[in-house]
Amino acid sequence: MRLHFSLLAASARASRQSTRTAAASGARALATTTNTVPPVASASKPTDTSKNAATTSGDTKTPQKKQHLIFGNRGPSLQDFLNSSASKADDPKTLAEVTPDNVPYLSVKGPKLGAGAKYFVEVYGCQMNVNDTEILMAIMNGAGYVKAEDQSEADIVFLVTCAIRENAESRIWNRLADLKRKKLGSMKERAPLVGVLGCMAERLKDKLLDSDKMVDLVCGPDAYRSIPHLLSISETTRQGVANVMLSADETYADIVPVRISPESFSAHLSIMRGCNNMCAFCVVPFTRGNERSRAVDSILQEVRQLSDQGIKEVTLLGQNVNSYRDTSEDGIQRSAGIGAELSNPGFNTIYKRKDGGMRFTELLDRVSLIDPEMRIRFTSPHPKDFPTALLHLMASRPNICSQIHMPAQSGSTAVLSRMRRGYSREAYFELVDTMRSIVPGVALSSDFITGFCGETESDHEDTMDLMRRVEYEMAYMFMYSRREGTHAGRRLQDDVPEDVKLRRLQDIIKIFHKGAENRFGARVGQPAGECILVEGRSKRDKSRWIGRADGGFKIVFDDDLILSSIESSATAALSGTAGRVPIKLGDYVQVVTTSATSTSFQGKALARTTLGEFSRYQSRLAAGQPALSFRPVSAPSSPLISNVGLGSVEMQS
């Protein structure tokens, strides 16, 4: 496929046309920025300086102004550029065919790129970025590119970035400086193109493209489909190009992700994108847009595919995963209206909540029934969206993990109000009590920020008090980092000194570790033990295994021969003999914990098991039945099941 015309000229036409449109409507501004670069070639005639071109005369050369192509919500989009270009193509029918991922006249194979060209991806930040990387790999593979095993082999290097805190962005700038040295040094002739993707891309698009010879392509989280064409535009025009359009409906539901670690028995699955909460400190709504959820059928289909591939654990992902609401026709018609309420009367939102659609509780119900031997986790939730029906469902299904992330951010009601979190410390305490009463043994984790705008010593004391009272199994703790464009960045003063932020951070870290030691210590030696999924060898001692328990914490144990099932322990006790089997990657194993720190356990592996068998064993012990009386015990039903009848809680061993 050939280019019918100069893309550089086409981009200029697109910009001029969009400028005229903006002038007429008053709605859009020019989407390009300029920087000074050496001219591509000498010109024999003066050019019109009113169009930002360079003038040459004789041997005298002046720098030429070259435009970056930036497609975003505040200017002409990539669609505008493509449509404008298509209108000049040889075949007028192409105009109707143009979409960002289908450009009939624009090859995705540039002079150097194309079939067989290699890309390499470096992932930074959250689990959503890991899932986005798997989507990116599917798009690139579909366009004829090949994943490089090492960065040195790559024609294109992508950095999938995070913008949640300043430290995360600093890591990217340092990595870009390293790649720049390679571009200008010994690797100059074979230096790869560099693309910056994800949240940092949307937030700092202009700065990234203006960075001297650092970045060739910038792409936001909602525009990954356009990357093959952005690469073609960048190489053909030798311009920096960016697509940072935020979408109201993009969920990539039709793309089957290419798993980063195909040998793993765990997988991530995105069910929704974006955020409506607009917390004062958070940049996510500005980098990932408003909330939108995948249709339930596409999620269930992907879960079935993962089950068929032998996956043992799936984590459902979303910026506010438990705010899921499928508003497709099927989602609305099939919903029983369960789980639409907030966690308790002490929670509220700054936006108007909408009725209708299938909520997270009903989705989780359907997902958990697909494969009773596949564990289901979810992250990252917001505390406001934990209706009691969801908690009862978690308690009734052995394959829904008893682990809940509950980001508090602060223990001070005054600070929570400035953060625009939508709850008080009292409402949060009430929710914690409800969770621990309905879901016995639930493991709680949280996020905390120290030194937020206006935080006093009294506010800090409230946070420490909350952490002492709750005692989390896991916590992510950070000093406040001001983000431009957020409510706090625009309206509040970052007035807590850095040394005070650091001291307060150290305070809460100590309190967390003490609380985690208490919680973990109470779990050591429990009669039923823990059901863990074997994930691999311990990094510190390759002769030992490491696995993850239902509560999300890790247990390290010896590589012993174990019983083939918990049931076989009864036979062994009666006959004195039992067949023993080796531990394998991906097994569910019953492990009795022997010691703990604030971050992990040591244990002794006893038997291979299943989720169903282990759940029945726990219920038997809780009911005070003899250990050798191995008969099934029905799992407790939840109001979701008994009142609505969405499915059976029967588990097969």
Order of alpha helices (4+ residues) and beta strands (2+ residues): alpha-beta-beta-alpha-alpha-beta-alpha-beta-beta-alpha-beta-alpha-alpha-beta-alpha-beta-beta-beta-alpha-beta-alpha-beta-beta-alpha-beta-alpha-beta-alpha-beta-alpha-alpha-beta-alpha-beta-alpha-alpha-beta-beta-beta-beta-alpha-beta-beta-beta-alpha-alpha
